[in-house]
Structures are given as structure tokens and as C-alpha cells.
Amino acid sequence: MENLNIPSYDYKLRKVDEKIYIYDILRRKYIMLTPEEWVRQHFVHFLINHYHYPKSLIKLESSLKYNTLLKRTDIQVFGRDGKLKMIIECKAPYIPLSQQVFSQVAEYNQVLKAEFLTITNGMVYHCCKTDWENMNLEFLKDLPLFV
């Protein structure tokens, strides 16, 4: 897998029937390694090790209903109060972070109402804060620290 532009960690890989799997500390099992999963696993460790988000408040691949469609968020981060704080959309490193990618996570947020939206491909990431009162988004220079 490709080197990312976020810190690496001591990941565990396993090969089964010519397929490679990566250990997921949140789901406590090996997950088939795809370029998107590589980014997701690195970003989870980035949140935990550099921004101090507790593992217990991070949820992966959660379903939601958008209009009549069943969708899935890559990463959801909750606050101590149990409310959803951040939605993170992960893409493979070779996928550019376009308006279309941002629109995808913004659509999810119409249902979920998170305070922060983040998109990443492991090479770059962008985070914004949602101001629901004024229906405005403010792009941040960095991810918020967990408080």
C-alpha cells in the first residue's frame, strides 16, 4: 500500500487465500485491505494518537437513510455527551478531494447534523465546522482536538 501523508502506525496485516487483511482496533477483527480501508485505519489512529479522541467514541461504517437510499458513513466521532460530533469520509489516496466528495458528506450531514465534517484521501484532509443556525460552513486549518 501507498505511503500516506498522515502518520503511520504499527499496523498488523494478515494474508488469507491470497488476500491481505488489516487489523481494525475498533471492530477488533481483520478487515480486507483496500486502498480506502488503508486510509480509514490510518485516519482512526491519527484521531486517537494525535487528536486524543477515545476509541470508545469512534464508530466505523455506520448506515443511514438519505431520502429513500441507504448510505454509509466511513467514520463517526461522538462527544462525551453521546452526540455525533464529526463525520469523516475516506477515499483512496488516488481519488482527488473534489466538491463531489465534500457534497457526499454534506448530504449525509443533512440527516445526521454533526458539528464537523472531514474528508480525506490520506494525502490531504479538510475539515469544516457546521453553523446550523446561520446555515454556514467554516473551513478549519486543522482538526479539532478532543475536549
C-alpha positions as CSV (number, residue, x, y, z in Angstrom):
1,M,0.0,0.0,0.0
2,E,0.9,3.6,-0.6
3,N,2.6,5.8,1.9
4,L,0.2,8.4,3.2
5,N,0.7,12.0,4.3
6,I,-0.5,11.3,7.8
7,P,1.5,9.5,10.5
8,S,1.8,5.8,10.1
9,Y,1.3,3.3,13.0
10,D,2.3,-0.2,13.9
11,Y,-0.4,-1.9,11.8
12,K,-1.0,-5.7,11.7
13,L,-1.5,-7.4,8.3
14,R,-2.6,-11.0,7.6
15,K,-2.7,-12.9,4.3
16,V,-5.6,-15.4,3.8
17,D,-6.2,-17.0,0.4
18,E,-4.0,-14.5,-1.4
19,K,-6.0,-11.6,0.1
20,I,-4.5,-9.2,2.6
21,Y,-6.4,-8.1,5.7
22,I,-5.6,-5.3,8.2
23,Y,-6.4,-5.4,11.9
24,D,-9.1,-3.0,13.0
25,I,-8.7,-2.0,16.7
26,L,-12.3,-0.7,16.8
27,R,-14.1,-3.7,15.3
28,R,-11.5,-6.0,16.9
29,K,-11.1,-8.1,13.7
30,Y,-9.2,-8.2,10.5
31,I,-10.8,-6.3,7.6
32,M,-10.0,-6.9,3.9
33,L,-7.3,-4.3,2.9
34,T,-8.5,-1.9,0.2
35,P,-7.0,1.5,-0.6
36,E,-9.9,3.1,1.2
37,E,-9.5,0.8,4.3
38,W,-5.8,1.7,4.4
39,V,-6.8,5.4,4.7
40,R,-9.6,4.7,7.2
41,Q,-7.4,2.7,9.5
42,H,-4.6,5.3,9.4
43,F,-7.0,8.1,10.0
44,V,-8.6,6.4,13.0
45,H,-5.1,6.0,14.6
46,F,-4.4,9.6,13.7
47,L,-7.5,10.7,15.6
48,I,-6.6,8.6,18.6
49,N,-2.9,9.3,18.8
50,H,-2.6,12.9,17.7
51,Y,-6.0,14.5,18.5
52,H,-6.8,12.4,21.6
53,Y,-10.2,11.0,20.5
54,P,-11.1,8.0,22.7
55,K,-11.5,4.7,20.8
56,S,-14.9,4.2,22.5
57,L,-16.3,7.3,20.9
58,I,-15.4,6.4,17.3
59,K,-17.7,4.3,15.1
60,L,-16.9,2.9,11.6
61,E,-19.1,2.3,8.6
62,S,-22.5,3.3,10.1
63,S,-25.6,3.1,8.0
64,L,-28.0,6.0,7.5
65,K,-31.1,6.6,5.3
66,Y,-30.8,9.6,3.0
67,N,-34.2,10.2,1.3
68,T,-35.0,6.6,0.2
69,L,-31.4,5.5,-0.2
70,L,-29.4,3.5,2.3
71,K,-25.9,5.2,2.7
72,R,-22.9,4.6,4.9
73,T,-20.5,6.9,6.7
74,D,-16.9,5.9,6.9
75,I,-16.1,7.3,10.4
76,Q,-18.4,8.9,13.0
77,V,-16.9,10.6,16.1
78,F,-19.1,11.2,19.2
79,G,-18.7,13.6,22.1
80,R,-18.7,12.6,25.7
81,D,-22.4,13.6,25.7
82,G,-23.1,10.9,23.1
83,K,-24.0,13.4,20.4
84,L,-22.4,13.0,17.0
85,K,-19.5,15.5,16.6
86,M,-17.8,14.6,13.3
87,I,-18.4,12.7,10.1
88,I,-15.3,11.7,8.2
89,E,-15.4,10.5,4.6
90,C,-12.4,8.5,3.5
91,K,-11.3,8.0,-0.1
92,A,-8.5,6.0,-1.7
93,P,-5.2,8.0,-1.9
94,Y,-5.5,8.3,-5.7
95,I,-9.0,9.9,-5.5
96,P,-8.9,13.7,-5.6
97,L,-10.9,15.5,-2.8
98,S,-13.3,17.3,-5.1
99,Q,-16.5,19.2,-4.5
100,Q,-18.3,15.9,-5.2
101,V,-16.6,14.2,-2.3
102,F,-17.5,17.1,0.0
103,S,-21.1,17.1,-1.2
104,Q,-21.3,13.5,-0.3
105,V,-20.5,14.0,3.3
106,A,-22.6,17.2,3.4
107,E,-25.6,15.2,2.2
108,Y,-25.1,12.7,5.0
109,N,-25.0,15.6,7.4
110,Q,-28.4,16.8,6.4
111,V,-29.6,13.7,8.2
112,L,-27.0,13.3,10.9
113,K,-26.4,17.0,12.0
114,A,-22.8,16.7,13.0
115,E,-20.8,19.7,14.1
116,F,-17.8,18.9,12.0
117,L,-17.3,17.4,8.5
118,T,-14.0,16.0,7.4
119,I,-12.9,14.5,4.1
120,T,-9.6,12.7,3.5
121,N,-7.7,10.6,1.0
122,G,-4.8,10.0,3.3
123,M,-2.7,12.5,1.4
124,V,-4.6,15.6,2.5
125,Y,-7.6,16.2,4.7
126,H,-10.1,19.1,5.0
127,C,-12.3,19.8,8.0
128,C,-15.1,22.3,8.4
129,K,-17.4,23.4,11.2
130,T,-21.2,23.5,10.6
131,D,-23.0,26.5,11.8
132,W,-26.6,25.2,11.8
133,E,-28.1,28.5,13.0
134,N,-26.8,30.5,10.0
135,M,-26.6,27.5,7.6
136,N,-22.9,28.2,7.0
137,L,-19.7,26.1,6.9
138,E,-16.4,27.4,8.2
139,F,-13.3,25.6,6.9
140,L,-10.7,25.0,9.6
141,K,-6.9,24.9,9.4
142,D,-6.8,21.6,11.3
143,L,-9.0,19.0,13.0
144,P,-10.4,20.0,16.4
145,L,-8.7,18.4,19.5
146,F,-10.9,16.2,21.5
147,V,-12.1,18.0,24.7
